[in-house]
Amino acid sequence: GNAYLRNQGSWLRSPCFDLSSLTDPEIAFRVFWDAELAVSGANLQYSLDSGISWQVLGQANSNYGCRINNWYNQNTVSALNNQPGWSGSSHSSTGGCPSGNGSGTWLTARHDIRFLAGQPKVIFRFYFSSGSNCNDYDGFAIDDFQIREFRPVSVNLGKDTTVCGLKPYLLQPGKYASYLWQ
């Protein structure tokens, strides 16, 4: 693996987006993380004032329904001033460095951003910050960044269907009179 610098804060900043024509937007991208568990990590922030102030987008473990997937896995990451973020490693612990909860592979992250619908000037940034020890990890990476109108996942109501990327639901013809979808 590679190593990232100690006590470093770095970011990848987007251009300014005009979301004024969107009514039901979501953000989606591919993400990979490999960092010291709960110490080093990354989150996604947004600004409505040209980057003067930044707000963290979302909360840890807020994966629910079809709108949010693979979002932050840690409630607090110390190098992110105890904000939520993606943190952890899929490699074995070495030298007293905590491990676990790394992505292990590229994942697709999605988050509902309806609260930003209609905003004419929105900037995003991925912010990564590291601790002072145990930095022999690959760090954080993103790819295929998109802002788009929410697209419901099409579902084939056959047997053993996966709905919205969640656990499989066994849909057996004739067993139930109806299904309640939310």
N, C-alpha and C positions, 0 to 999 in steps of 0.2 A: 504494500500500500504506500500511499504518499503521506505527507504530514502537512498540517496547516500551522500557521504561525501562532505563537502564544499571545494571549491577551489582545487579540485582534478583533476589530469590528469592521466588517466590509459589507457592501451592498451592491445589488444589481437593480438599477432604477429604470423604469419604463418611460416612454414618452407620455405626453399628456393625452388622455383619451376623452372624447366627447361622447358621453352616454345619454345625451338628451333625447335621442330617438328610440332608446331601448325601454321596454316596459317590464320585462321579466328576465333580467340578465343573470348570467352565471359566469364564473371564472373557472378555467380548466387548464391543466398543464401536467406534464410528466415530472415526477420528483424522485430524487434519490438522496438518502442521507446516511452518513457513517461518521459519527462523532461521539465524544465522551458523553455517556448517558447522564442526562439532567444537568450537565455543566456547560458543554458547548452545543450549539444548535442554531436553527434558523426559524424565522417566521415571515409571513407576508404582511406588509403594512400598506396603508393607503393615505393619501393626502388630498384635501380639497382646497388647499391654500398655496399651491405651487411649491410644495415641499418645505414650507416653514414648520409645520407640525405634522406628525405621523400617528396614525392609530393602527393598532393590531387588528387584522381582519380575522374574526372568528375566535373560537375557544378550543381548548383541548378536548379530545374525545367527543366532538360534537357531530360525529357521523350519524346521520339519521335519514331515513327515507331515501328518496332519489336525489335530493338536493345537495347533499354534502357527503363526500367520500374521501378517505385517506387524508383527513385533516390532522392537525397537530396531535401527536401522541404523548406529549408531556404537558402537564398543567403548569409547571414552572421550570424554566431553564435558567440557571444562575447567571450565566454570561449575558443573557438577554434581559438583565434586571428583573429576573423572576417572572418574566412574561411567558405565555405558552409558546410552544414551538415543536418542530421536528427535532428529535434528539435520540441518540442511541446508536449502537453498532451491532451488526449481526456476527461479528468476529468474537472469538473467545477472549475473556478477560486476561490481561497480562500485567504484571508488575503492580497490582493493586488498583488498576484502572477499571472503573465500572463498565459493564457491557450489557447488551440486550437491547431490544426494541429498535434496532436498525431496520431500514427498509429492506435490505438484502437484495433488492432488485429495483428496477424502475417501476413506479406505481403511477396511476393516473389520479390526481387530486382534483376535486371539484368543490366549489362553494357557491352558495346562493348569494348574490349581491343585489337583490331587489332594492335594498335600502339606498343603493347608489343610482338607481334608475332615474333618469332625467337630469343628472348632474352634468354640466357642460365641461368641467375640467377636473379629471381624476388622474392622479399619478399613483403607480404602485411601485413598491420596492421589496425585494427579497433581502432580508437583513440576516447576516450570519455573524455570530460572535463566539469567540473561543475563550476557554479558561487558561490557566497558567501551567497546567500539567497535562499529561496524557493526551497529547495532540497528534499521535501517530495514527491518524485516521484519514480517510479520503475527503471528508468534509460534506459539502452540500452541492447539489446540481439540479437544474431544471431544464426542461425542453418543451417545445410545442405549446407555448403560452397562447391562450385564447380567451377572448371575451366575446360572448355570444348570447343570443336569446336562449333561454332554457329549452332543452329538447327532451321531452319525456322519452324514456326507454320503451321501445316497442316490445311487447310481450306476446309470445306464442303460448296460449293457454293449454299446451299439451302437458303430458306427464313430466314430473321432475323439472319444472320450470324455475329458473332463477329470475327473480323479480327485482329490478333496480339494483343489481349487484349485491344483493343481500344473500342470506342463507337460502338454500333451495326450499321451495315449498312444493309438497307433493299434492298435485291437483288431480284428483281422481274423479272421472266422469261418474255421475249418478250418486256420489257420496253426499254432496251438499246441494241444497236447492239454489243457493246463491253464494257469492263471495263479496265481502265488503272491502272495497279498496279505498285507501286514503291517500 
